[in-house]
Amino acid sequence: MRVDLVQGTPFGVAYPLVHTAPSGPSIGSLVAGIASILVSLFVTCLGVAGAADGWGPAAGGAFTALSVFLGLGAIGLGIFGMRQIRLAGRGVSGKGMAITGLVLGSVGAGFALLSILIALLLAA
């Protein structure tokens, strides 16, 4: 707590310390972005491993949809979290988590789509 004295009086003004709280959508964006990356790696493993036998693109395709949905969720939550932080001012933190979630969600969805495309090309 900081106390500033008011000149000419025996009184002072007290400024309490307010701790910032992390933004919930920012945390959700980060978690969904990490999950999108992990699922996209699973898509790559399934697609490449089963491409020669013909089941890789089918098995990887289901997880591609999951990875894309997680990536879109991470992007949406990241945008919402950054907007919440901007409008709240000093009371809410987590802009770095929101940006990281945006990036990871985009990369995860893109990598999953690229991986399923490679699996389709290997199976042909």
Buried (B, 14 or more C-beta within 10 A) or exposed (E): EEEEEEEEEEEEEEEEEEEEEBBBBBBBBBBBBBBBBBBBBBBBBBBBBBBEEEBBBEBBBEBBEBBBBBBBBBBBBBBBBBEBBEEEEEEBBBBEBBBBBBBBBBBBBBBBBBBBEBBBEBBE
